[in-house]
Amino acid sequence: MAMVFVETLDKCFENVCELDLIFHMDKVHYILNELVMGGMVLETNMTEIITRIEDQSKIEKQEVCEMPLGLRVAPVQTLYRST
């Protein structure tokens, strides 16, 4: 399972490094939550995990609203898989 986590991080960040983990902790947590939640393994298929992450990114891009003066505000709400 650890190997799936590392390989998924590598695919999502395109050659992951320590700085990716530090500056994108929210995305790292989302990926980990796709693998494990409440101590139970939810998914080990890397393709399925990446598909869900891409879907989440699309939703976040759709929800970003334009503010006056060109400011962008991302919504607070995020999508988590419920099982």
GIHUHU-V624176 format. One record per backbone hydrogen bond with DSSP energy under -0.5 kcal/mol. NH is the residue of the N-H (numbers start at 1). CO is the residue of the C=O. E is the energy in kcal/mol with one decimal. If there is no record, write none. Layout:
NH | CO | E
NH | CO | E
//
This chain:
5 | 1 | -2.1
6 | 2 | -2.4
7 | 3 | -2.7
8 | 4 | -2.4
9 | 5 | -2.4
10 | 6 | -2.3
11 | 7 | -2.0
12 | 8 | -2.6
13 | 9 | -2.6
14 | 10 | -0.8
15 | 10 | -1.4
20 | 17 | -0.6
21 | 17 | -1.4
22 | 18 | -1.8
23 | 19 | -2.9
24 | 20 | -1.6
25 | 22 | -0.7
28 | 24 | -2.1
29 | 25 | -2.6
30 | 26 | -2.0
31 | 27 | -2.4
32 | 28 | -2.4
33 | 29 | -2.6
34 | 30 | -1.3
35 | 31 | -1.1
36 | 32 | -3.2
37 | 40 | -2.3
40 | 37 | -1.5
42 | 35 | -3.5
43 | 35 | -1.2
46 | 44 | -0.8
49 | 45 | -2.0
50 | 46 | -2.5
51 | 47 | -2.1
52 | 48 | -2.1
53 | 49 | -2.1
54 | 50 | -2.5
55 | 51 | -2.3
56 | 52 | -2.2
57 | 53 | -2.2
58 | 54 | -2.1
59 | 55 | -2.2
60 | 56 | -2.4
61 | 57 | -2.2
62 | 58 | -1.9
63 | 59 | -1.8
64 | 60 | -0.9
65 | 73 | -1.5
67 | 71 | -2.6
70 | 67 | -1.1
71 | 68 | -1.1
73 | 65 | -1.5
80 | 78 | -0.6
83 | 81 | -0.5
//
